[in-house]
């Protein structure tokens, strides 16, 4: 039969609450269900770090813990691991959008297109 796929799966303040094994399980399912995946995670990073955040330097199996339950993952590498071409990825400043977030929060953004 015809394969049905979602156009987009969007993680918004969701993936940061998962450990790497949970996120790997989700991605294993989503690689056959989604044409595109978008991560838009909001995290308080600027007051916790002395250097700019380089998401690509975070090992896939060791997300960066910034609070008790909050983890920052290497979203571009995660997309690539599960057969998605990274279309765009960035760490965006809190002033990116009109809605207000406290000044030390950044948006961790990555979009991938399924190549499976």
C-alpha positions in Angstrom: 0.0 0.0 0.0 0.9 3.7 -0.2 3.2 4.9 2.5 1.8 7.8 4.6 4.1 10.3 6.1 3.8 13.5 8.1 5.1 16.6 6.4 6.7 17.9 9.6 7.4 16.6 13.1 8.3 19.5 15.4 10.0 19.2 18.7 9.4 22.4 20.7 10.7 22.2 24.3 10.3 18.4 24.1 13.6 16.8 23.1 15.4 18.7 25.9 13.4 16.6 28.4 14.5 13.3 26.9 17.7 11.4 27.6 19.7 10.2 24.5 18.2 6.7 24.5 14.7 8.0 24.6 15.4 10.4 21.8 17.1 7.7 19.7 13.9 5.6 20.1 11.7 8.4 18.9 14.0 9.1 16.0 14.0 5.5 15.0 10.3 5.6 14.6 10.2 9.0 13.0 12.7 8.2 10.3 9.9 6.2 8.5 7.1 8.6 9.4 8.3 12.1 8.8 9.4 14.0 5.6 11.0 16.7 7.8 11.9 17.1 11.4 12.4 20.5 13.2 13.9 21.0 16.6 13.2 24.3 18.2 14.4 23.9 21.8 14.6 26.8 24.2 17.3 26.6 26.8 18.9 28.9 29.4 22.5 28.7 28.2 24.2 32.1 28.2 24.4 32.5 31.9 25.8 29.0 32.4 28.6 29.0 29.8 31.7 31.1 29.4 32.0 30.4 25.7 29.5 30.3 22.8 27.5 27.1 22.7 28.6 24.8 19.9 25.8 22.2 19.6 27.8 20.2 17.1 30.6 19.5 19.6 28.2 17.6 22.0 28.6 13.8 21.7 25.4 12.1 20.6 25.5 9.7 23.6 26.3 12.4 26.2 23.9 15.4 25.9 24.9 18.5 27.8 22.9 18.6 31.1 22.2 22.2 32.0 19.6 21.6 34.7 18.3 18.6 36.6 16.1 17.4 33.7 17.1 19.6 30.8 19.5 18.3 28.2 21.0 19.9 25.1 21.5 17.4 22.2 23.6 17.6 19.1 20.5 18.1 16.9 22.3 18.3 13.5 24.2 15.0 14.2 21.0 13.4 15.5 19.2 14.2 12.2 22.1 12.9 10.2 22.3 9.7 12.2 18.7 8.9 11.2 19.0 9.7 7.5 17.9 13.4 7.5 19.8 16.0 5.5 20.4 19.1 7.7 18.8 21.9 5.9 19.5 24.6 8.5 20.8 24.7 12.1 21.7 27.5 14.4 21.8 28.7 18.0 19.5 31.8 17.8 19.6 34.7 20.3 16.6 35.5 22.5 15.8 38.5 20.4 15.0 36.3 17.3 11.3 36.3 17.8 8.8 39.0 19.0 7.7 37.1 22.0 9.6 37.8 25.1 11.9 35.3 26.8 14.3 36.1 29.6 17.6 37.4 28.1 19.7 34.4 28.9 17.7 31.9 26.9 18.6 30.8 23.4 16.7 28.9 20.7 18.5 25.7 19.5 17.2 25.2 16.0 17.7 22.4 13.5 15.7 21.3 10.5 16.3 18.1 8.5 14.8 16.6 5.3 14.4 12.9 5.1 16.7 11.2 2.6 15.7 7.6 3.5 
